[in-house]
Amino acid sequence: AAAMLARGVAPSAVRIAFLDGIMPLLTDDRGYPIRKFHGFGLTSIPLMLRYPWFSCDSTSWVLASRFGSCYIPLNGKVLKVAFSDQSPKQQDDAGWHYTTFTPVEQAALRKYVEAKGYTVEQLATDYTKRDELNILFFLDLERTWIDRPWQRSGAQPAFFVE
């Protein structure tokens, strides 16, 4: 799961320590949940993959799109890539805005976007298209979910396998 960290949205050590501390109360000896528990306000990919939640939700996916970004699975990682043509990230170092990726990386990003029925140009100008793509990302993650116990082996869900 550590390899799937979304850049810029890594969970805090304090939150992980707290959740690790309560997992023995929520899981059996094999790490499987004995209670249904909800990740309220939680869509941190590393935390979603680390614990056996019953459900999770937050508004971070919509905030990302409103600030110009989309969640994109690429090379075993989740990237939050800015696409908006108004994003100041266009001026940042490589790998934050679509235009700052290498041509090979841009081709891979474009392939994912187009496979979902969108264009990079749409994402640059239309926040509703970014909303839709982010929704599709999380629906894909849910559809390919593998129930695993807490203290996971490190095996990746099929969603991240290329």
N, C-alpha and C positions, 0 to 999 in steps of 0.2 A: 504494500500500500504506500510505502514511503516514496516509491518511484512515481506515484501518481499525484504528487502534490501539485495543486494548482498554484502557479506562480503568484505571489502577492497575497495569498489567502491561507497561509499556513496557520494551523491552530496554535494557540499558546500552550506552553508547557504546564501552566497552572490548570487550564481546562482539561488537558490530557490527564494530569495527575488526579484531579477530582474524579473524572469519569472512570479512570482505571481503579480508583479506590472504591467506587460504588458497584462496579461490575460483579464482584462476588455476591452481592445482595440480589442481583438481578439475573444471574446465570447459574446453571448447575455446574457440577464438577468438570464437565466436558466443555463448558463455555457457551452452551446453548441457553437462550433466554427462558426463564421460568415465569416471567412477567412481561406483559406488553408495555413498552415504554417509548415515548415520543420525543423526538429531537425538535423541540419548539424553537423556532428561529435558527435552525441549523441546516445549512446546505454546504458546509465545508466538506469537500470531497474526501480528504483524509479522515475526518471524523466519521463521515457516513460509512466509509469502508472499514474503519477500525472496530466499530461496535455493532452488535446485532439489534438495531433499532426495529421497532414495529412500523414506525412511520417518521418522517421528517418534513419540515417545511420552513420556508423563510421567504423574504422578498428580495434576497440578494440577486437572484437571477434577473428580476425585472430592473433592479437598480443598475446592474451591469449593462443591460441593453440600453437603458436611458442615458447612461454615460458613455455609450458608443461601443460596448464590447459584447462579445459572444464567447461562450464556453465551447472549446474545440478539442476533441481528443486527437493527439498527434504523437506518434512514436512512444506510446506507453505513458504519456503524461496528459494532464488536462491543462490546457492553456486558456487564459482569459485574454483574448485578442481584441484589440480595438480596431474597429472598421470605420467608424464615423469619419467623414471628411472634415468634421469640425473639431476632432479630438486633438488636444495638445500633445498627445502621445506620438503624433507624427514626427515630432521633433526629438523624441527620446532615442536612447540607444537601441540597437537592433533587438528585435524580438518582442516588442510591446504593441506596435501598430502593424497592421497588415503590410503597409508600405515599407516597413523597416526590416522585414524578413528577407532572407536570401531568395533568389528566384526559384530555387528548388523547393524551399519551404513554402513559398507563395503558391506554387503549383499544388502542393499537398493540401494546403488550406483551401484553395479554390476547389479542388476535387471533392473534399468533404462538403463544402458549402453547396456546390452544384448537385451532389448526390442527394442532398436534402431538398432540392427544388428551388434554390435561391441563387442569386449572383452576388459577387463581391460588391458590385456597383449598387445593388439594392440595399445591402447592409450599410453602405457608406452614407446613405441618405434617408433611410426609413427605419425609425426605431421599432415600428410594429413588426417588421421583418426580422429584426434582431430579437424581439420578444419571442416570435414564433420559433426561431432557430434554437433559442435557449430552452424553450419548452420541449422541443424535439430532443435536445441533448439529454435532459433529465428523464424523459419518457424512455429513451433508448437505454439509459443507465438502469432504470427500473425494470425494463423488459428483460435485460440480460443479467439481472441480479442473481447471484449464487448465495444461497443461505449458508453462512459459515459461522462457526462459533467465535466468540471473543478470543483474543490471542491467535489471530489467524496465521495461517502458514505462510502467507505472502503470495499465494496463488492469485492471479489477477482474474477479475471477471472477464468473460468473453468479449465484452464491450471494448476493452483496451487492447485486445490481441489483434494484430494486423495480419 
